């Protein structure tokens, strides 16, 4: 993740009480809008399946909401990280995107792992269960498998508080009963919720030839529509953005209405901060034209130049254009300082920049773009396609 993004996220937690609570807010904002799907599950009628979907969605969303309001009750470590970042110079710490502040990283990982405990608990239970949902709407799992699930959640930095986290789930109605060599897990408050979990963890063989690579993301986002489609759609991305970012994205995409384009949307391993929607757009001739990264409080358009030589050719073309446009182009090229063979010095007129060229030949990134940026991007894309 780019250094700028780190600083932006860490600085802008005012109004969320703490970075940990902003992370929980982030999870809430990344949730899909609830839309029921009709799924044929043996032994259950459509009405109960849909009720189960709604109950699991509601259980998880209200879990996040209560976790945000009362992080201590869910053993989310807040204070230590907050106190530490107040003592450091964020710009200095994150000036080099190839290096990390070890203490900051450790403390941040602690509260993120604590949040992920609740997501992973139900995910791993469902995957390991002998039955995700039996006729009594219980999740049934052998003792050995249940013990393995709990062991997998014992991350060294947070495992001492996992008992408190299980108690927090019990307070929300989760009941774990042992009978012989099996555990039966249910919920008193929303008794059909495990039927909703079953839908999220089921991949219809008639639709997917292989395992759906968005299955984990669909689960994390509680995206029931994902049951019947290969990946989320751009509309799903827009719904997670704040309005000004959504409007800018709509404006840019509308300018390609007359072109045959396709997009690739990449799965995320998590819906916590530092994980963003990543989308690339391609012309019909398989030429990538631009991409973007997006999250509930972030949007950036990105253009790669394939090779440093290609970038240099474009620089020479743009030097002949209006100076204001050239400066916009130069200022939005990401500068990266680090010691590796991919780092090159590229001249922009009489100004030099250190770029991490790699396979992309350098990257242009417009963070939180406005309408003028969109206009300039379209001009640049036309130039690039002619080079």
Secondary structure, 3 states (H helix, E strand, C coil): CCHHHHHHHHHCCCCCCCHHHHHHHHHHHHCCCCCCCCCCCCCCCHHHHHHHHHHHHHHHHHHHHHHHHCHHHHCCCCHHHHHHHCCCCHHHHCCCCCCCCHHHHHHHHHHHHHHHHHHHHHHHHHHHCCECCCCCCCEEEEHHHHHHHHHHCCCCCCHHHHHHHHHHHHHCCEEEEEECCEEEEEECCCCCHHHHHHHHCCCCCCCCCCCCCCHHHHHHHCCHHHHHCCCCCHHHHHHCCCHHHHHHHHHHHHCCCCCCEEEEEECCCCCCCCCCEEEEEEECCCCEEEEEEEECCEEEEEEECCCHHHHHHHHHHHCCCCHHHHHHHHHCECCCCCCCCCEEEEEECCEEEEEECCCCCCEEEEECCCHHHHHHHHHHHHHHHHC
